[in-house]
Amino acid sequence: MSMEKVKVIAENRAGLAVVTLNRPEVHNAVDEDLRAQLGSVMARAAADPEIGAVVLTGAGSRAFCAGMDLREFAAASVSVIARRRQRRARANPLADFPKPLIAAVNGAALGLGLELVLQCDIVIAAANASFALAEVRRGIIPGNGGTQRLARRIGQGRAMELILTGRTVDAASALAYGLVEYVVPAEELLSRAEALAREILANAPVAVQLAREAVRRGFELPLAEGLRLEDDLVAITFGTEDAREGPLAFSQKRPPRWRGE
């Protein structure tokens, strides 16, 4: 693949993958080629035992992702769009990603861009970031999980307001709504995201994976079922070598040596 066609860049930084949407000339809008490349990059990161977490960001300083490429969308027939949606429904490279996923939002996250953010575990926004699901202003509705994930993240009333008005909110408002966890100066965005990822990577890998699974899967379950899920996952962790190493390292006053098993 030539460099001109690389629309998603992946950089391995000692166990942390920084994945960058790379169409800054169109504010990192998502066309079918970028979507396919993102799927391939995330699949490789999921399968790579050296990668423990991913930071997702956008190229340039103006946009994380401005949404779907409307020029491509407008040129496609209804039947083509329907086939693409059926194909995408079989694989969701962010929502199904099995490792910690941090969004570093470096500018506008609009439409599909915000829907990508909502699939991440933790969101750090630059002070110049902005967020919107403005599909109703284009005669459509959010179609990549936005109507479901936004309400689960910030509550039904606030999500309804943002989706039905198509309003854009700034980073400070997104923080107040609970849409993002941190707002930082733009020049510190990637360093802060990497520092958070490294804090996670310092912990037992299997425990991190199972704790993440407990939170993600349990969020969709009634409390009683979520507690049963937690019990099952706790039992798995108790059978790992790392569960023995953690208390031993604590008692010996030394850093743990995780084996990931």
N, C-alpha and C positions, 0 to 999 in steps of 0.2 A: 504493500500500500504506500503510495507516494505521500510526502508530507502535506501536499496541497489537499489531500482528501482525508487527513486525520482530523476528525471532528470531535473526538474524545481522546484526551491525553491522560495516560496513567503513569505516575512516577512512584517508584518504591523507595520510601525513605526509612530504611532500617525497620521493616516490619509494619510500617504504616503506608498505605497507598493513598496518594493524593490524586483524585480523578477530576479532570477539568473539562467542562463542556467548552468546545473550542470553535465557536462560530461568532467571534466578537463583531464581525462586520454586520451581522443581523441580530445583535444582542443575544447570541446563543440560542436562537429559536430552534425548535426541534423539528427536523424533517425525518423522513423514514430512514435515511442513511445514518444520521446521528443516533436515532433510536436503536438501530441495529448494532452500531458500534458500542453504545453504552451497554447493551445486553451482553456483548462479547467480553467487554472489559470487566464487568461485574462478575460474570461467570468465571473468568480466570482468577479474579481476586478471591472468589469464594472457594475455588479449588486449590489455591496456593497456600500450603501450610505455613509459609513464611509471613503471610499477610494476616495481621490480627485485627485490623480496623481500617476503615476508609473515611477520608474526608472528601466530600463532594463540593465543588465550587465551579465558578464560571470564569472564562477568560475575559480580560479587560477590567475596567473599573466602573462601568455603567450598569451592567446587567449580570445577574446570576443566570437567568433564563427568562426570555420574554414570552415564552409559551410556544404553542405549535406554530410552525411556519404557515402563515395564512395564505401565502401565495400558492404553496403546494396544495393546501387544503381546498382553496377555491378552484383549482384546476382539476381536482380529482372528481370522478363521478361518484354518485351515491353508492353504487355497487362496489367500487374499489374501496371506498371508505369503510363499508360494512365488512368486507373481507379482511382489511387491515385490523379492524377492531376485534374480529374473531381470532385472528392470529395472535394479537397482543394479549388477549384474555388468557391464553394458555401459558404465558410466562410474564412475570413481573420482576424484573431484575433488581429493583430497589426494595419493594415491599417483601420479597421473598429472600432477600440477602441474609445470610446466617450469621453475620458478624456485626459488631458495633459500627454504626453509620452516622457520621456527623455532617450536617449541612453547614457550610461556611458561605453565607449569602452576601455576595459582594456588590449587590446593586438591586435592580428590579427583579422580583420573582412574580411573574404574572401568569395567570391561567395555568397551563401545564407546568410552568416553572414553579408555581406555588404547590401544585399537586406533587411534584418531585420532592419539594421540601417536606411536605406532610408525610412522606414515606420514610423519612429519616428519624433516628432515635433522639437526637439532640440537635438543636438549631442555634447557631451563633450568627448574628447579623452585624454587618458593618453599619455605622451610624447613618450612611446614605441609602440603606436598603429600603425597599418599598414592596408592598404585597397587595395582590388583588386577584379575585376570581371575577373577571368582568365579562364572562361569556354572554350573559343576557344582553349586553350592549351590542353583541354581534349576531343576535338572533338564535343563539344556541345555549346550552347549559354545560357546566363542568362535566366532563365525561371520562376522567381518569382518576376517579375516586374522591374528587374534591367535595362533593355534596355529603359524602359519608365521613371522610377523615377530618374535615375542618370542624364539623359539629362535635366529633368525639374529642377533638383537641381543645376547643375553646368554648364549647357549650352551644346548644341549639339556637338560642336567641341571638347571640352575637354572630354565629355563622349564618343564620338566616338573613340578618341585616346586611352582611358583607356580600353574600351571594345574590340577593335580590336587588340590591342597589348597584352592584358592580363597583363599589367604591374602592379606591386605593388608600391604604393606610401606611403611615411611615413606620420606621423602626421603633420609635418610642411607643407608639400605640400598639404595635405588635407585641412588644414586651409586656405592656399592661394587660393585653388580652390573654397572655399565656401562649401566644403563637410561637414565640422564640424564648430561649432561655437566657441569652446574653446579648447585649448590644455593646460593641466595642469600636474604637476608632478604626477606620478602614485600613490604615497601615499596619494594624496589629491583628487583623482578622485571621490570617493563616497561622501566625505564630500562636495565637490563643487557641485555635482549633487543634493544632498539633499538640500543644501542651495538655489539653484535655484528653486527647486520644492517648497520649503517652501515660497519663495517670491511669487510664483504663487498662492499658497494655501491661502495666506493672503488676496487675493482679493475676490470679490463677486463671488460665485460659478457659478451661472447661467450666469453672464456676461462673465466669463472665458470660459465656455462651448460654448456660442454663438459666442464670438469673434473668438475662435478657429475654429468653424464651418464656419464662414464667410471667414476666410483666406483659409482653406483647400478646401472648395467647390468653392470659388470664383476663386481660382488659375486655375481651369479648364475651366472657363467661359470667354467669351468676356467681356470687361470692362462694357458695358452697362448692361449686365445681372448680372454681379457681383455687380454692384451698386444697382440694384433692390433687389438682395438677401440681401445686407447689410441693405437697408431700412426696409425690412421685419423683419430682426433680431433685428434691433434697436427698432422697434415698440414693439416687444415681451419684450425686456428688460425694456422699459418704463412702462410696466404693472406689474412689479415685486415689491415686498416689498423692496427688496434691493436697487432698484433705488431711493426709497424715503429715505432709511436709509443712503445712501452714502452722499448726500448733507447735510442731517440733522447732521450727525456726524461731517462733516467738519465745519459747522457753529457753532457747540457746542464745537469745538476743542477737540474732543475725538476720540478714535479708533472706527471704525464702528463695529456693532454687526450684522454680516451677518446671515440671516435666510435661505438662499438658496432657496428663493421662491419670 
